[in-house]
């Protein structure tokens, strides 16, 4: 019985070692590939920060204009709804 348990333990350890070796080979392959890849800066130039601020300012102005128009319309719609409800109640 002890021999069977030892054989199973040895087989489990061998399987784990094989899996670990395979994992190390894959990771080495990935790191070698990444090390030989060109840097991102060769293909991509980050936009200037002013570009982001310019977009943010335009977006803010557009949203502000929308909400101002929306707030001008809402009281009129509420007033009309109240008038209709009042007329229907009579």
FIZAKOL-397535 format. One record per residue (C-alpha): x, y, z. Coordinates in pm, whole numbers, padded with zeros to 5 digits, always signed. Example, Ala and Ser with C-alpha at 12.3 -4.5 7.8 and 13.67 -1.06 7.14 Angstrom:
2
+01230-00450+00780 +01367-00106+00714 
This chain:
90
+00000+00000+00000 +00283+00237+00084 +00441+00169-00254 +00118+00268-00432 +00094+00590-00230 +00457+00670-00306 +00402+00604-00676 +00099+00835-00683 +00287+01106-00494 +00581+01078-00733 +00350+01097-01034 +00172+01405-00893 +00505+01577-00828 +00630+01489-01175 +00312+01631-01331 +00344+01950-01130 +00710+01986-01229 +00621+01933-01596 +00348+02200-01574 +00586+02442-01401 +00853+02387-01667 +00598+02448-01943 +00483+02767-01771 +00840+02893-01742 +00902+02823-02112 +00588+03013-02210 +00679+03309-01989 +01032+03315-02130 +00888+03316-02481 +00659+03606-02394 +00934+03809-02232 +01169+03747-02525 +00897+03855-02767 +00814+04168-02568 +01182+04257-02535 +01229+04237-02911 +00911+04430-02994 +00949+04791-03102 +00860+05051-02845 +00519+05209-02856 +00668+05551-02920 +00781+05439-03264 +00418+05403-03373 +00223+05634-03144 +00277+05996-03063 +00077+06112-02766 -00134+06420-02837 -00039+06738-02663 -00217+06807-02336 -00365+07126-02480 -00563+06910-02721 -00736+06738-02430 -00809+07066-02253 -00945+07219-02574 -01182+06926-02618 -01289+06942-02254 -01364+07313-02284 -01573+07260-02598 -01758+06970-02434 -01829+07179-02124 -01960+07469-02336 -02186+07235-02533 -02323+07072-02218 -02376+07410-02052 -02568+07539-02354 -02783+07224-02357 -02872+07249-01988 -02953+07619-02013 -03193+07546-02301 -03335+07250-02111 -03399+07456-01799 -03572+07723-02009 -03807+07461-02155 -03889+07270-01836 -04078+07553-01656 -04288+07615-01968 -04377+07247-01991 -04460+07230-01619 -04678+07540-01645 -04867+07398-01947 -04918+07066-01769 -05052+07244-01459 -05289+07450-01674 -05419+07136-01847 -05467+06958-01516 -05646+07259-01374 -05873+07284-01679 -05952+06914-01667 -06048+06939-01301 -06312+07206-01370 
